[in-house]
């Protein structure tokens, strides 16, 4: 995918759309793989929707740009304590909040 210019409205929208597609992929089509990667025995994990359209579950990034917000920490801990569909819904809610926060942050820095 071609890179996008975050200094334009179109660039911010492209970033938002690609991150959203990645999160939707993780929580629907790839839900079993996503769940497998969210092992409650691991440390605080985060779900990242990447601007290239991929998703990744990993520990929080050590050094984010100061203006970029961190996704919700510890999505893996309630995995086995809730019904699977409720856990996915909870992660989806937190992911939406993070996604909108990133988009608005980028929008206001345009």
C-alpha positions as CSV (number, residue, x, y, z in Angstrom):
1,X,0.0,0.0,0.0
2,X,1.2,3.5,-0.7
3,X,2.1,5.7,2.2
4,X,-0.3,8.5,3.0
5,X,0.4,12.1,4.0
6,X,-0.8,12.7,7.6
7,X,-0.8,16.4,6.9
8,X,-4.0,16.2,4.8
9,X,-7.5,15.3,5.6
10,X,-7.3,12.5,3.1
11,X,-4.2,11.1,4.7
12,X,-5.8,11.1,8.2
13,X,-8.8,9.4,6.8
14,X,-6.7,6.8,5.0
15,X,-4.8,6.1,8.2
16,X,-8.1,5.8,10.1
17,X,-9.6,3.5,7.5
18,X,-6.6,1.2,7.3
19,X,-6.3,0.9,11.1
20,X,-10.1,0.2,11.4
21,X,-9.9,-2.5,8.7
22,X,-7.1,-4.1,10.6
23,X,-9.0,-4.0,13.9
24,X,-12.1,-5.4,12.2
25,X,-10.1,-8.2,10.7
26,X,-8.6,-9.1,14.1
27,X,-12.0,-9.1,15.8
28,X,-14.0,-11.0,13.2
29,X,-12.2,-13.0,10.5
30,X,-9.1,-13.6,12.6
31,X,-10.9,-13.9,15.9
32,X,-9.5,-17.3,16.8
33,X,-5.9,-16.3,16.0
34,X,-6.4,-13.1,17.9
35,X,-7.7,-14.9,20.9
36,X,-4.9,-17.4,20.8
37,X,-2.3,-14.5,20.8
38,X,-4.0,-12.9,23.9
39,X,-2.7,-15.5,26.4
40,X,-3.7,-14.3,29.9
41,X,-0.4,-15.7,31.2
42,X,1.5,-13.0,29.3
43,X,2.1,-9.5,30.4
44,X,-0.1,-6.5,29.5
45,X,-0.9,-7.0,25.8
46,X,-2.3,-4.4,23.4
47,X,-4.1,-4.8,20.1
48,X,-2.7,-2.4,17.5
49,X,-4.4,-1.6,14.2
50,X,-1.5,-0.6,12.0
51,X,-1.7,2.0,9.2
52,X,-0.7,-0.6,6.7
53,X,-3.9,-2.5,7.3
54,X,-2.4,-5.3,9.5
55,X,-3.1,-5.9,13.2
56,X,-0.7,-7.0,15.9
57,X,-1.0,-8.1,19.5
58,X,2.1,-7.2,21.5
59,X,3.4,-5.6,24.6
60,X,3.1,-1.8,24.6
61,X,5.6,0.0,22.4
62,X,8.4,1.4,24.6
63,X,8.8,4.7,22.7
64,X,5.8,6.0,21.0
65,X,5.8,9.5,19.5
66,X,4.5,11.7,22.4
67,X,1.4,12.6,20.5
68,X,0.4,9.0,19.7
69,X,-1.9,7.4,22.2
70,X,-1.4,3.9,23.6
71,X,-4.1,1.3,23.0
72,X,-5.8,-0.3,26.0
73,X,-3.4,-2.4,28.1
74,X,-4.1,-5.8,29.4
75,X,-6.7,-6.9,26.8
76,X,-5.5,-10.5,27.4
77,X,-6.4,-10.7,31.2
78,X,-10.2,-11.0,31.0
79,X,-10.1,-13.4,28.0
80,X,-10.9,-16.6,30.0
81,X,-13.0,-14.9,32.6
82,X,-15.8,-13.8,30.2
83,X,-17.8,-15.3,27.5
84,X,-15.8,-15.1,24.3
85,X,-18.3,-12.9,22.5
86,X,-18.4,-10.5,25.4
87,X,-14.6,-10.3,25.6
88,X,-14.4,-9.6,21.9
89,X,-17.0,-6.8,22.4
90,X,-15.0,-5.3,25.2
91,X,-11.9,-5.3,23.1
92,X,-13.8,-3.8,20.2
93,X,-15.1,-1.0,22.4
94,X,-11.6,-0.2,23.7
95,X,-10.2,-0.4,20.1
96,X,-12.8,2.0,18.8
97,X,-12.0,4.5,21.5
98,X,-8.3,4.2,20.7
99,X,-8.9,4.4,17.0
100,X,-11.0,7.6,17.3
101,X,-8.5,9.1,19.7
102,X,-5.7,8.5,17.2
103,X,-7.7,9.9,14.3
104,X,-8.7,13.1,16.2
105,X,-5.2,13.6,17.4
106,X,-3.9,13.3,13.8
107,X,-6.7,15.6,12.6
108,X,-5.9,18.3,15.1
109,X,-2.2,18.2,14.2
110,X,-2.9,18.7,10.4
